[in-house]
């Protein structure tokens, strides 16, 4: 699920997420709308605080994932 969908699904989510990740509501709104890119340092906190509903794989390009979180691209053990 993308950040915009997550935030619009339930009243109060924007405020709760902002408090949890220590970000301004105006910034998070801009990230959700696509007006500004989500800063890399907020990737993991957003994924954690949304309970995995919004993942880093959904927020960032494969190139960013390869560079910052290469473990996300590794295949899980069979």
PyMOL Python script that loads the backbone (N, CA, C, O; Angstrom):
from pymol import cmd

cmd.read_pdbstr("""\
ATOM      1  N   UNK A   1       0.860  -1.168   0.000  1.00  0.00           N
ATOM      2  CA  UNK A   1       0.000   0.000   0.000  1.00  0.00           C
ATOM      3  C   UNK A   1       0.910   1.236   0.000  1.00  0.00           C
ATOM      4  O   UNK A   1       1.946   1.247   0.665  1.00  0.00           O
ATOM      5  N   UNK A   2       0.525   2.252  -0.733  1.00  0.00           N
ATOM      6  CA  UNK A   2       1.339   3.461  -0.719  1.00  0.00           C
ATOM      7  C   UNK A   2       0.973   4.335   0.486  1.00  0.00           C
ATOM      8  O   UNK A   2      -0.049   4.122   1.139  1.00  0.00           O
ATOM      9  N   UNK A   3       1.822   5.311   0.759  1.00  0.00           N
ATOM     10  CA  UNK A   3       1.650   6.152   1.941  1.00  0.00           C
ATOM     11  C   UNK A   3       0.349   6.943   1.886  1.00  0.00           C
ATOM     12  O   UNK A   3      -0.331   7.088   2.902  1.00  0.00           O
ATOM     13  N   UNK A   4       0.001   7.448   0.726  1.00  0.00           N
ATOM     14  CA  UNK A   4      -1.234   8.228   0.582  1.00  0.00           C
ATOM     15  C   UNK A   4      -2.456   7.385   0.941  1.00  0.00           C
ATOM     16  O   UNK A   4      -3.340   7.843   1.665  1.00  0.00           O
ATOM     17  N   UNK A   5      -2.501   6.169   0.438  1.00  0.00           N
ATOM     18  CA  UNK A   5      -3.617   5.265   0.732  1.00  0.00           C
ATOM     19  C   UNK A   5      -3.670   4.940   2.217  1.00  0.00           C
ATOM     20  O   UNK A   5      -4.745   4.935   2.818  1.00  0.00           O
ATOM     21  N   UNK A   6      -2.524   4.669   2.802  1.00  0.00           N
ATOM     22  CA  UNK A   6      -2.464   4.357   4.232  1.00  0.00           C
ATOM     23  C   UNK A   6      -3.018   5.511   5.063  1.00  0.00           C
ATOM     24  O   UNK A   6      -3.829   5.299   5.965  1.00  0.00           O
ATOM     25  N   UNK A   7      -2.581   6.724   4.760  1.00  0.00           N
ATOM     26  CA  UNK A   7      -2.999   7.886   5.549  1.00  0.00           C
ATOM     27  C   UNK A   7      -4.480   8.190   5.382  1.00  0.00           C
ATOM     28  O   UNK A   7      -5.128   8.640   6.328  1.00  0.00           O
ATOM     29  N   UNK A   8      -5.022   7.953   4.204  1.00  0.00           N
ATOM     30  CA  UNK A   8      -6.427   8.288   3.963  1.00  0.00           C
ATOM     31  C   UNK A   8      -7.396   7.201   4.440  1.00  0.00           C
ATOM     32  O   UNK A   8      -8.607   7.421   4.458  1.00  0.00           O
ATOM     33  N   UNK A   9      -6.882   6.046   4.821  1.00  0.00           N
ATOM     34  CA  UNK A   9      -7.743   4.926   5.209  1.00  0.00           C
ATOM     35  C   UNK A   9      -8.407   5.105   6.571  1.00  0.00           C
ATOM     36  O   UNK A   9      -9.437   4.489   6.846  1.00  0.00           O
ATOM     37  N   UNK A  10      -7.831   5.933   7.414  1.00  0.00           N
ATOM     38  CA  UNK A  10      -8.375   6.068   8.766  1.00  0.00           C
ATOM     39  C   UNK A  10      -8.070   7.461   9.315  1.00  0.00           C
ATOM     40  O   UNK A  10      -6.953   7.962   9.181  1.00  0.00           O
ATOM     41  N   UNK A  11      -9.055   8.065   9.920  1.00  0.00           N
ATOM     42  CA  UNK A  11      -8.899   9.392  10.502  1.00  0.00           C
ATOM     43  C   UNK A  11      -7.836   9.362  11.610  1.00  0.00           C
ATOM     44  O   UNK A  11      -7.820   8.455  12.442  1.00  0.00           O
ATOM     45  N   UNK A  12      -6.963  10.354  11.608  1.00  0.00           N
ATOM     46  CA  UNK A  12      -5.953  10.487  12.646  1.00  0.00           C
ATOM     47  C   UNK A  12      -4.631   9.812  12.344  1.00  0.00           C
ATOM     48  O   UNK A  12      -3.680   9.930  13.118  1.00  0.00           O
ATOM     49  N   UNK A  13      -4.561   9.102  11.223  1.00  0.00           N
ATOM     50  CA  UNK A  13      -3.314   8.400  10.910  1.00  0.00           C
ATOM     51  C   UNK A  13      -2.156   9.354  10.627  1.00  0.00           C
ATOM     52  O   UNK A  13      -1.022   9.077  11.017  1.00  0.00           O
ATOM     53  N   UNK A  14      -2.423  10.457   9.965  1.00  0.00           N
ATOM     54  CA  UNK A  14      -1.353  11.409   9.667  1.00  0.00           C
ATOM     55  C   UNK A  14      -0.727  11.903  10.959  1.00  0.00           C
ATOM     56  O   UNK A  14       0.496  11.889  11.102  1.00  0.00           O
ATOM     57  N   UNK A  15      -1.545  12.336  11.890  1.00  0.00           N
ATOM     58  CA  UNK A  15      -1.046  12.856  13.163  1.00  0.00           C
ATOM     59  C   UNK A  15      -0.282  11.784  13.928  1.00  0.00           C
ATOM     60  O   UNK A  15       0.802  12.044  14.449  1.00  0.00           O
ATOM     61  N   UNK A  16      -0.841  10.589  13.996  1.00  0.00           N
ATOM     62  CA  UNK A  16      -0.193   9.500  14.734  1.00  0.00           C
ATOM     63  C   UNK A  16       1.153   9.136  14.115  1.00  0.00           C
ATOM     64  O   UNK A  16       2.135   8.938  14.830  1.00  0.00           O
ATOM     65  N   UNK A  17       1.199   9.047  12.792  1.00  0.00           N
ATOM     66  CA  UNK A  17       2.450   8.701  12.127  1.00  0.00           C
ATOM     67  C   UNK A  17       3.486   9.794  12.330  1.00  0.00           C
ATOM     68  O   UNK A  17       4.651   9.500  12.597  1.00  0.00           O
ATOM     69  N   UNK A  18       3.081  11.035  12.209  1.00  0.00           N
ATOM     70  CA  UNK A  18       4.011  12.151  12.394  1.00  0.00           C
ATOM     71  C   UNK A  18       4.636  12.123  13.781  1.00  0.00           C
ATOM     72  O   UNK A  18       5.843  12.313  13.929  1.00  0.00           O
ATOM     73  N   UNK A  19       3.823  11.889  14.779  1.00  0.00           N
ATOM     74  CA  UNK A  19       4.346  11.803  16.151  1.00  0.00           C
ATOM     75  C   UNK A  19       5.316  10.640  16.292  1.00  0.00           C
ATOM     76  O   UNK A  19       6.375  10.777  16.905  1.00  0.00           O
ATOM     77  N   UNK A  20       4.953   9.503  15.728  1.00  0.00           N
ATOM     78  CA  UNK A  20       5.760   8.293  15.879  1.00  0.00           C
ATOM     79  C   UNK A  20       7.120   8.402  15.194  1.00  0.00           C
ATOM     80  O   UNK A  20       8.109   7.865  15.693  1.00  0.00           O
ATOM     81  N   UNK A  21       7.176   9.093  14.059  1.00  0.00           N
ATOM     82  CA  UNK A  21       8.444   9.186  13.318  1.00  0.00           C
ATOM     83  C   UNK A  21       9.122  10.540  13.492  1.00  0.00           C
ATOM     84  O   UNK A  21      10.168  10.795  12.894  1.00  0.00           O
ATOM     85  N   UNK A  22       8.532  11.403  14.305  1.00  0.00           N
ATOM     86  CA  UNK A  22       9.086  12.730  14.591  1.00  0.00           C
ATOM     87  C   UNK A  22       9.268  13.558  13.309  1.00  0.00           C
ATOM     88  O   UNK A  22      10.352  14.064  13.018  1.00  0.00           O
ATOM     89  N   UNK A  23       8.173  13.675  12.561  1.00  0.00           N
ATOM     90  CA  UNK A  23       8.174  14.461  11.326  1.00  0.00           C
ATOM     91  C   UNK A  23       7.006  15.439  11.357  1.00  0.00           C
ATOM     92  O   UNK A  23       6.019  15.218  12.058  1.00  0.00           O
ATOM     93  N   UNK A  24       7.123  16.510  10.599  1.00  0.00           N
ATOM     94  CA  UNK A  24       6.054  17.499  10.510  1.00  0.00           C
ATOM     95  C   UNK A  24       4.947  16.991   9.581  1.00  0.00           C
ATOM     96  O   UNK A  24       5.223  16.346   8.570  1.00  0.00           O
ATOM     97  N   UNK A  25       3.716  17.282   9.929  1.00  0.00           N
ATOM     98  CA  UNK A  25       2.566  16.843   9.132  1.00  0.00           C
ATOM     99  C   UNK A  25       2.644  17.377   7.703  1.00  0.00           C
ATOM    100  O   UNK A  25       2.287  16.673   6.759  1.00  0.00           O
ATOM    101  N   UNK A  26       3.103  18.603   7.542  1.00  0.00           N
ATOM    102  CA  UNK A  26       3.189  19.169   6.188  1.00  0.00           C
ATOM    103  C   UNK A  26       4.183  18.384   5.333  1.00  0.00           C
ATOM    104  O   UNK A  26       3.952  18.184   4.140  1.00  0.00           O
ATOM    105  N   UNK A  27       5.281  17.940   5.933  1.00  0.00           N
ATOM    106  CA  UNK A  27       6.258  17.143   5.188  1.00  0.00           C
ATOM    107  C   UNK A  27       5.673  15.789   4.794  1.00  0.00           C
ATOM    108  O   UNK A  27       5.789  15.370   3.642  1.00  0.00           O
ATOM    109  N   UNK A  28       5.048  15.113   5.744  1.00  0.00           N
ATOM    110  CA  UNK A  28       4.475  13.791   5.466  1.00  0.00           C
ATOM    111  C   UNK A  28       3.384  13.900   4.398  1.00  0.00           C
ATOM    112  O   UNK A  28       3.267  13.026   3.539  1.00  0.00           O
ATOM    113  N   UNK A  29       2.598  14.955   4.448  1.00  0.00           N
ATOM    114  CA  UNK A  29       1.566  15.170   3.424  1.00  0.00           C
ATOM    115  C   UNK A  29       2.187  15.340   2.046  1.00  0.00           C
ATOM    116  O   UNK A  29       1.671  14.814   1.061  1.00  0.00           O
ATOM    117  N   UNK A  30       3.282  16.067   1.975  1.00  0.00           N
ATOM    118  CA  UNK A  30       3.968  16.260   0.690  1.00  0.00           C
ATOM    119  C   UNK A  30       4.565  14.953   0.181  1.00  0.00           C
ATOM    120  O   UNK A  30       4.554  14.686  -1.021  1.00  0.00           O
ATOM    121  N   UNK A  31       5.086  14.139   1.097  1.00  0.00           N
ATOM    122  CA  UNK A  31       5.624  12.833   0.688  1.00  0.00           C
ATOM    123  C   UNK A  31       4.499  11.967   0.145  1.00  0.00           C
ATOM    124  O   UNK A  31       4.648  11.317  -0.890  1.00  0.00           O
ATOM    125  N   UNK A  32       3.380  11.961   0.846  1.00  0.00           N
ATOM    126  CA  UNK A  32       2.244  11.115   0.454  1.00  0.00           C
ATOM    127  C   UNK A  32       1.673  11.529  -0.898  1.00  0.00           C
ATOM    128  O   UNK A  32       1.258  10.680  -1.687  1.00  0.00           O
ATOM    129  N   UNK A  33       1.654  12.824  -1.164  1.00  0.00           N
ATOM    130  CA  UNK A  33       1.084  13.314  -2.425  1.00  0.00           C
ATOM    131  C   UNK A  33       2.046  13.163  -3.598  1.00  0.00           C
ATOM    132  O   UNK A  33       1.651  13.302  -4.755  1.00  0.00           O
ATOM    133  N   UNK A  34       3.314  12.878  -3.292  1.00  0.00           N
ATOM    134  CA  UNK A  34       4.312  12.769  -4.344  1.00  0.00           C
ATOM    135  C   UNK A  34       4.951  14.093  -4.692  1.00  0.00           C
ATOM    136  O   UNK A  34       5.791  14.171  -5.588  1.00  0.00           O
ATOM    137  N   UNK A  35       4.551  15.139  -3.979  1.00  0.00           N
ATOM    138  CA  UNK A  35       5.112  16.467  -4.223  1.00  0.00           C
ATOM    139  C   UNK A  35       6.604  16.498  -3.892  1.00  0.00           C
ATOM    140  O   UNK A  35       7.379  17.191  -4.551  1.00  0.00           O
ATOM    141  N   UNK A  36       6.997  15.744  -2.872  1.00  0.00           N
ATOM    142  CA  UNK A  36       8.400  15.646  -2.474  1.00  0.00           C
ATOM    143  C   UNK A  36       8.723  14.178  -2.231  1.00  0.00           C
ATOM    144  O   UNK A  36       7.859  13.416  -1.797  1.00  0.00           O
ATOM    145  N   UNK A  37       9.966  13.776  -2.508  1.00  0.00           N
ATOM    146  CA  UNK A  37      10.329  12.378  -2.249  1.00  0.00           C
ATOM    147  C   UNK A  37      10.453  12.115  -0.747  1.00  0.00           C
ATOM    148  O   UNK A  37      10.766  13.018   0.030  1.00  0.00           O
ATOM    149  N   UNK A  38      10.209  10.889  -0.361  1.00  0.00           N
ATOM    150  CA  UNK A  38      10.362  10.500   1.040  1.00  0.00           C
ATOM    151  C   UNK A  38      11.856  10.416   1.327  1.00  0.00           C
ATOM    152  O   UNK A  38      12.568   9.699   0.624  1.00  0.00           O
ATOM    153  N   UNK A  39      12.354  11.126   2.339  1.00  0.00           N
ATOM    154  CA  UNK A  39      13.774  11.032   2.671  1.00  0.00           C
ATOM    155  C   UNK A  39      14.132   9.611   3.125  1.00  0.00           C
ATOM    156  O   UNK A  39      13.379   8.981   3.867  1.00  0.00           O
ATOM    157  N   UNK A  40      15.266   9.126   2.680  1.00  0.00           N
ATOM    158  CA  UNK A  40      15.699   7.767   2.999  1.00  0.00           C
ATOM    159  C   UNK A  40      15.680   7.474   4.498  1.00  0.00           C
ATOM    160  O   UNK A  40      15.240   6.391   4.885  1.00  0.00           O
ATOM    161  N   UNK A  41      16.142   8.395   5.367  1.00  0.00           N
ATOM    162  CA  UNK A  41      16.128   8.070   6.800  1.00  0.00           C
ATOM    163  C   UNK A  41      14.738   7.803   7.376  1.00  0.00           C
ATOM    164  O   UNK A  41      14.628   7.243   8.467  1.00  0.00           O
ATOM    165  N   UNK A  42      13.684   8.187   6.674  1.00  0.00           N
ATOM    166  CA  UNK A  42      12.328   7.945   7.161  1.00  0.00           C
ATOM    167  C   UNK A  42      11.733   6.638   6.625  1.00  0.00           C
ATOM    168  O   UNK A  42      10.626   6.263   7.011  1.00  0.00           O
ATOM    169  N   UNK A  43      12.448   5.948   5.748  1.00  0.00           N
ATOM    170  CA  UNK A  43      11.928   4.709   5.167  1.00  0.00           C
ATOM    171  C   UNK A  43      11.613   3.645   6.198  1.00  0.00           C
ATOM    172  O   UNK A  43      10.486   3.156   6.270  1.00  0.00           O
ATOM    173  N   UNK A  44      12.609   3.283   6.997  1.00  0.00           N
ATOM    174  CA  UNK A  44      12.380   2.241   8.004  1.00  0.00           C
ATOM    175  C   UNK A  44      11.374   2.688   9.062  1.00  0.00           C
ATOM    176  O   UNK A  44      10.479   1.908   9.388  1.00  0.00           O
ATOM    177  N   UNK A  45      11.466   3.907   9.621  1.00  0.00           N
ATOM    178  CA  UNK A  45      10.464   4.320  10.614  1.00  0.00           C
ATOM    179  C   UNK A  45       9.028   4.275  10.083  1.00  0.00           C
ATOM    180  O   UNK A  45       8.117   3.895  10.818  1.00  0.00           O
ATOM    181  N   UNK A  46       8.815   4.651   8.836  1.00  0.00           N
ATOM    182  CA  UNK A  46       7.464   4.593   8.265  1.00  0.00           C
ATOM    183  C   UNK A  46       7.009   3.144   8.162  1.00  0.00           C
ATOM    184  O   UNK A  46       5.882   2.819   8.536  1.00  0.00           O
ATOM    185  N   UNK A  47       7.875   2.275   7.657  1.00  0.00           N
ATOM    186  CA  UNK A  47       7.502   0.859   7.541  1.00  0.00           C
ATOM    187  C   UNK A  47       7.190   0.274   8.918  1.00  0.00           C
ATOM    188  O   UNK A  47       6.202  -0.441   9.084  1.00  0.00           O
ATOM    189  N   UNK A  48       8.024   0.578   9.890  1.00  0.00           N
ATOM    190  CA  UNK A  48       7.832   0.061  11.252  1.00  0.00           C
ATOM    191  C   UNK A  48       6.529   0.562  11.862  1.00  0.00           C
ATOM    192  O   UNK A  48       5.758  -0.226  12.411  1.00  0.00           O
ATOM    193  N   UNK A  49       6.280   1.854  11.771  1.00  0.00           N
ATOM    194  CA  UNK A  49       5.112   2.446  12.430  1.00  0.00           C
ATOM    195  C   UNK A  49       3.795   2.145  11.715  1.00  0.00           C
ATOM    196  O   UNK A  49       2.724   2.273  12.309  1.00  0.00           O
ATOM    197  N   UNK A  50       3.868   1.749  10.457  1.00  0.00           N
ATOM    198  CA  UNK A  50       2.642   1.345   9.756  1.00  0.00           C
ATOM    199  C   UNK A  50       2.419  -0.157   9.871  1.00  0.00           C
ATOM    200  O   UNK A  50       1.501  -0.700   9.257  1.00  0.00           O
ATOM    201  N   UNK A  51       3.240  -0.813  10.640  1.00  0.00           N
ATOM    202  CA  UNK A  51       3.106  -2.254  10.816  1.00  0.00           C
ATOM    203  C   UNK A  51       3.365  -3.024   9.533  1.00  0.00           C
ATOM    204  O   UNK A  51       2.815  -4.106   9.329  1.00  0.00           O
ATOM    205  N   UNK A  52       4.203  -2.465   8.667  1.00  0.00           N
ATOM    206  CA  UNK A  52       4.524  -3.120   7.403  1.00  0.00           C
ATOM    207  C   UNK A  52       3.480  -2.927   6.314  1.00  0.00           C
ATOM    208  O   UNK A  52       3.593  -3.510   5.235  1.00  0.00           O
ATOM    209  N   UNK A  53       2.472  -2.121   6.584  1.00  0.00           N
ATOM    210  CA  UNK A  53       1.457  -1.865   5.554  1.00  0.00           C
ATOM    211  C   UNK A  53       2.017  -1.006   4.427  1.00  0.00           C
ATOM    212  O   UNK A  53       1.606  -1.134   3.274  1.00  0.00           O
ATOM    213  N   UNK A  54       2.961  -0.130   4.770  1.00  0.00           N
ATOM    214  CA  UNK A  54       3.679   0.668   3.776  1.00  0.00           C
ATOM    215  C   UNK A  54       5.128   0.213   3.875  1.00  0.00           C
ATOM    216  O   UNK A  54       5.773   0.417   4.904  1.00  0.00           O
ATOM    217  N   UNK A  55       5.645  -0.401   2.818  1.00  0.00           N
ATOM    218  CA  UNK A  55       6.994  -0.958   2.874  1.00  0.00           C
ATOM    219  C   UNK A  55       8.003  -0.074   2.154  1.00  0.00           C
ATOM    220  O   UNK A  55       7.643   0.761   1.324  1.00  0.00           O
ATOM    221  N   UNK A  56       9.265  -0.273   2.490  1.00  0.00           N
ATOM    222  CA  UNK A  56      10.333   0.464   1.817  1.00  0.00           C
ATOM    223  C   UNK A  56      10.358   0.114   0.332  1.00  0.00           C
ATOM    224  O   UNK A  56      10.671   0.961  -0.504  1.00  0.00           O
ATOM    225  N   UNK A  57      10.030  -1.123   0.009  1.00  0.00           N
ATOM    226  CA  UNK A  57       9.999  -1.534  -1.403  1.00  0.00           C
ATOM    227  C   UNK A  57       8.952  -0.748  -2.183  1.00  0.00           C
ATOM    228  O   UNK A  57       9.104  -0.537  -3.386  1.00  0.00           O
ATOM    229  N   UNK A  58       7.894  -0.314  -1.509  1.00  0.00           N
ATOM    230  CA  UNK A  58       6.852   0.480  -2.167  1.00  0.00           C
ATOM    231  C   UNK A  58       7.208   1.967  -2.209  1.00  0.00           C
ATOM    232  O   UNK A  58       6.737   2.699  -3.080  1.00  0.00           O
ATOM    233  N   UNK A  59       8.037   2.404  -1.271  1.00  0.00           N
ATOM    234  CA  UNK A  59       8.371   3.827  -1.188  1.00  0.00           C
ATOM    235  C   UNK A  59       9.573   4.232  -2.029  1.00  0.00           C
ATOM    236  O   UNK A  59       9.685   5.387  -2.441  1.00  0.00           O
ATOM    237  N   UNK A  60      10.484   3.276  -2.286  1.00  0.00           N
ATOM    238  CA  UNK A  60      11.754   3.614  -2.926  1.00  0.00           C
ATOM    239  C   UNK A  60      12.017   2.753  -4.159  1.00  0.00           C
ATOM    240  O   UNK A  60      11.485   1.651  -4.293  1.00  0.00           O
ATOM    241  N   UNK A  61      12.843   3.276  -5.045  1.00  0.00           N
ATOM    242  CA  UNK A  61      13.207   2.551  -6.267  1.00  0.00           C
ATOM    243  C   UNK A  61      14.133   1.383  -5.927  1.00  0.00           C
ATOM    244  O   UNK A  61      14.721   1.329  -4.847  1.00  0.00           O
ATOM    245  N   UNK A  62      14.246   0.464  -6.862  1.00  0.00           N
ATOM    246  CA  UNK A  62      15.129  -0.689  -6.676  1.00  0.00           C
ATOM    247  C   UNK A  62      16.569  -0.222  -6.484  1.00  0.00           C
ATOM    248  O   UNK A  62      17.313  -0.822  -5.707  1.00  0.00           O
ATOM    249  N   UNK A  63      16.969   0.832  -7.175  1.00  0.00           N
ATOM    250  CA  UNK A  63      18.333   1.346  -7.052  1.00  0.00           C
ATOM    251  C   UNK A  63      18.616   1.798  -5.619  1.00  0.00           C
ATOM    252  O   UNK A  63      19.682   1.519  -5.071  1.00  0.00           O
ATOM    253  N   UNK A  64      17.659   2.492  -5.025  1.00  0.00           N
ATOM    254  CA  UNK A  64      17.826   2.943  -3.637  1.00  0.00           C
ATOM    255  C   UNK A  64      17.856   1.739  -2.706  1.00  0.00           C
ATOM    256  O   UNK A  64      18.683   1.676  -1.796  1.00  0.00           O
ATOM    257  N   UNK A  65      16.968   0.794  -2.926  1.00  0.00           N
ATOM    258  CA  UNK A  65      16.926  -0.415  -2.093  1.00  0.00           C
ATOM    259  C   UNK A  65      18.268  -1.147  -2.166  1.00  0.00           C
ATOM    260  O   UNK A  65      18.801  -1.560  -1.137  1.00  0.00           O
ATOM    261  N   UNK A  66      18.815  -1.309  -3.370  1.00  0.00           N
ATOM    262  CA  UNK A  66      20.108  -1.995  -3.538  1.00  0.00           C
ATOM    263  C   UNK A  66      21.209  -1.299  -2.749  1.00  0.00           C
ATOM    264  O   UNK A  66      22.047  -1.955  -2.129  1.00  0.00           O
ATOM    265  N   UNK A  67      21.205   0.015  -2.774  1.00  0.00           N
ATOM    266  CA  UNK A  67      22.265   0.790  -2.141  1.00  0.00           C
ATOM    267  C   UNK A  67      22.111   0.865  -0.627  1.00  0.00           C
ATOM    268  O   UNK A  67      23.100   0.766   0.101  1.00  0.00           O
ATOM    269  N   UNK A  68      20.889   1.037  -0.147  1.00  0.00           N
ATOM    270  CA  UNK A  68      20.664   1.307   1.275  1.00  0.00           C
ATOM    271  C   UNK A  68      20.260   0.060   2.064  1.00  0.00           C
ATOM    272  O   UNK A  68      20.750  -0.160   3.172  1.00  0.00           O
ATOM    273  N   UNK A  69      19.384  -0.740   1.505  1.00  0.00           N
ATOM    274  CA  UNK A  69      18.860  -1.933   2.199  1.00  0.00           C
ATOM    275  C   UNK A  69      18.994  -3.164   1.305  1.00  0.00           C
ATOM    276  O   UNK A  69      17.976  -3.748   0.934  1.00  0.00           O
ATOM    277  N   UNK A  70      20.201  -3.580   0.946  1.00  0.00           N
ATOM    278  CA  UNK A  70      20.356  -4.717   0.027  1.00  0.00           C
ATOM    279  C   UNK A  70      19.743  -6.008   0.565  1.00  0.00           C
ATOM    280  O   UNK A  70      19.388  -6.896  -0.211  1.00  0.00           O
ATOM    281  N   UNK A  71      19.618  -6.116   1.874  1.00  0.00           N
ATOM    282  CA  UNK A  71      19.032  -7.330   2.463  1.00  0.00           C
ATOM    283  C   UNK A  71      17.577  -7.528   2.044  1.00  0.00           C
ATOM    284  O   UNK A  71      17.069  -8.649   2.086  1.00  0.00           O
ATOM    285  N   UNK A  72      16.900  -6.449   1.639  1.00  0.00           N
ATOM    286  CA  UNK A  72      15.511  -6.571   1.197  1.00  0.00           C
ATOM    287  C   UNK A  72      15.391  -7.290  -0.142  1.00  0.00           C
ATOM    288  O   UNK A  72      14.322  -7.796  -0.485  1.00  0.00           O
ATOM    289  N   UNK A  73      16.483  -7.336  -0.899  1.00  0.00           N
ATOM    290  CA  UNK A  73      16.463  -7.971  -2.215  1.00  0.00           C
ATOM    291  C   UNK A  73      16.895  -9.431  -2.165  1.00  0.00           C
ATOM    292  O   UNK A  73      16.738 -10.159  -3.144  1.00  0.00           O
ATOM    293  N   UNK A  74      17.436  -9.859  -1.034  1.00  0.00           N
ATOM    294  CA  UNK A  74      17.882 -11.246  -0.906  1.00  0.00           C
ATOM    295  C   UNK A  74      16.675 -12.169  -0.823  1.00  0.00           C
ATOM    296  O   UNK A  74      15.676 -11.859  -0.173  1.00  0.00           O
ATOM    297  N   UNK A  75      16.787 -13.285  -1.480  1.00  0.00           N
ATOM    298  CA  UNK A  75      15.696 -14.266  -1.455  1.00  0.00           C
ATOM    299  C   UNK A  75      15.627 -14.914  -0.075  1.00  0.00           C
ATOM    300  O   UNK A  75      16.662 -15.230   0.512  1.00  0.00           O
ATOM    301  N   UNK A  76      14.429 -15.114   0.442  1.00  0.00           N
ATOM    302  CA  UNK A  76      14.312 -15.786   1.739  1.00  0.00           C
ATOM    303  C   UNK A  76      14.746 -17.248   1.621  1.00  0.00           C
ATOM    304  O   UNK A  76      14.585 -17.858   0.565  1.00  0.00           O
ATOM    305  N   UNK A  77      15.295 -17.811   2.702  1.00  0.00           N
ATOM    306  CA  UNK A  77      15.728 -19.210   2.633  1.00  0.00           C
ATOM    307  C   UNK A  77      14.554 -20.146   2.367  1.00  0.00           C
ATOM    308  O   UNK A  77      13.448 -19.941   2.865  1.00  0.00           O
ATOM    309  N   UNK A  78      14.823 -21.176   1.569  1.00  0.00           N
ATOM    310  CA  UNK A  78      13.762 -22.123   1.197  1.00  0.00           C
ATOM    311  C   UNK A  78      13.507 -23.153   2.273  1.00  0.00           C
ATOM    312  O   UNK A  78      12.646 -24.017   2.109  1.00  0.00           O
TER     313      UNK A  78
END
""", "prot")
cmd.dss("prot")
cmd.show_as("cartoon", "prot")
cmd.util.cbc("prot")
cmd.orient("prot")
